[in-house]
Amino acid sequence: RSAGSPGALALPRPLGADPHEEEPMMVAQKKNPDYHGFSADPAADVLNMRGAFLAGVSIAIVLGSIFLHYLPDYGLKQWARREAEIRVWERESQGQPLLTSNYYDPARLPLPPPE
């Protein structure tokens, strides 16, 4: 018997097996010098490139903005501001001054006897 029967399945040749056969990307680049890798048709290639760029930039801007908005309060600056506003409101409602010269209440401090 011969090695190859007429009903045998032929395996596809790998690209570049024939020295006269060029890769599809090289053919597309010769046909369209401004080839972006999306389509062999020049008009569709430009349209798809612009759409991918627009979608990529839009997603980066939108998701980046959302990410930055929902970052935690670094350094607790917002918390400190809210806490200060609460303390000011409490002191104003009680009629006390906003700031006093004593950090601690002097009546509660154990002081040495005067000599």
C-alpha positions as CSV (number, residue, x, y, z in Angstrom):
1,R,0.0,0.0,0.0
2,S,1.0,3.6,-0.5
3,A,1.7,5.8,2.4
4,G,-1.1,8.3,1.7
5,S,-4.6,7.2,0.9
6,P,-7.0,9.5,-1.1
7,G,-9.3,9.7,2.0
8,A,-6.6,10.7,4.4
9,L,-7.0,14.0,6.2
10,A,-4.4,16.6,5.2
11,L,-2.9,18.5,8.2
12,P,-2.8,22.3,7.7
13,R,0.6,23.7,7.0
14,P,2.2,26.1,9.5
15,L,2.6,29.7,8.5
16,G,5.9,30.3,6.8
17,A,6.3,26.7,5.6
18,D,6.2,27.9,2.0
19,P,8.9,30.5,1.4
20,H,6.7,32.3,-1.1
21,E,3.7,32.5,1.4
22,E,3.6,35.7,3.6
23,E,1.9,36.0,7.0
24,P,-1.5,37.6,7.0
25,M,-0.3,40.6,9.0
26,M,2.4,41.3,6.5
27,V,-0.1,41.1,3.7
28,A,-2.4,43.5,5.5
29,Q,0.4,45.9,6.2
30,K,1.4,46.0,2.5
31,K,-2.3,46.6,1.5
32,N,-2.7,49.3,4.2
33,P,0.5,51.0,5.5
34,D,-1.4,52.5,8.4
35,Y,-2.5,49.1,9.7
36,H,-3.5,49.1,13.3
37,G,-4.2,45.3,13.7
38,F,-8.0,45.3,13.8
39,S,-9.1,44.6,10.2
40,A,-7.7,44.1,6.8
41,D,-10.1,46.7,5.4
42,P,-8.5,50.1,5.9
43,A,-11.8,51.9,6.7
44,A,-12.9,49.3,9.2
45,D,-9.4,49.2,10.7
46,V,-9.4,52.9,11.4
47,L,-13.0,52.8,12.7
48,N,-12.2,49.9,15.1
49,M,-9.0,51.5,16.3
50,R,-10.8,54.7,17.1
51,G,-13.6,52.9,18.8
52,A,-11.2,50.8,20.9
53,F,-9.2,53.9,21.8
54,L,-12.3,55.8,22.8
55,A,-13.7,52.9,24.9
56,G,-10.3,52.4,26.6
57,V,-9.8,56.0,27.5
58,S,-13.4,56.4,28.6
59,I,-13.3,53.4,30.8
60,A,-9.9,54.5,32.3
61,I,-11.3,58.0,33.1
62,V,-14.6,56.8,34.5
63,L,-13.3,53.9,36.5
64,G,-10.3,55.9,37.6
65,S,-12.5,58.7,38.8
66,I,-14.7,56.3,40.7
67,F,-11.7,54.6,42.3
68,L,-10.3,57.9,43.4
69,H,-13.6,59.1,44.8
70,Y,-14.1,56.0,46.9
71,L,-10.6,55.9,48.4
72,P,-10.5,55.9,52.1
73,D,-10.0,59.1,54.1
74,Y,-6.2,59.2,54.1
75,G,-4.8,60.8,57.3
76,L,-8.4,61.1,58.7
77,K,-8.6,64.7,57.5
78,Q,-12.3,64.6,56.8
79,W,-13.0,62.9,60.1
80,A,-11.0,65.5,62.0
81,R,-12.9,68.3,60.3
82,R,-16.3,66.7,61.2
83,E,-15.2,66.1,64.8
84,A,-14.1,69.7,65.2
85,E,-17.4,71.0,63.8
86,I,-19.3,68.8,66.2
87,R,-17.2,70.1,69.2
88,V,-17.7,73.8,68.1
89,W,-21.5,73.2,67.8
90,E,-21.6,71.6,71.2
91,R,-19.6,74.4,72.9
92,E,-21.7,77.1,71.2
93,S,-25.0,75.5,72.3
94,Q,-23.7,75.3,75.9
95,G,-22.5,78.9,75.9
96,Q,-18.8,78.0,76.5
97,P,-15.9,79.6,74.8
98,L,-14.6,77.7,71.8
99,L,-11.0,77.6,73.2
100,T,-9.7,77.9,76.7
101,S,-6.2,78.5,78.0
102,N,-6.2,75.2,79.9
103,Y,-6.0,72.0,78.0
104,Y,-7.1,70.0,81.0
105,D,-9.6,71.1,83.7
106,P,-7.4,72.5,86.5
107,A,-9.9,71.4,89.2
108,R,-9.3,67.7,88.3
109,L,-5.5,68.0,88.2
110,P,-3.6,66.9,91.4
111,L,-1.2,69.8,92.0
112,P,1.6,69.9,94.6
113,P,0.9,72.0,97.7
114,P,2.1,75.6,97.4
115,E,5.1,76.3,99.6
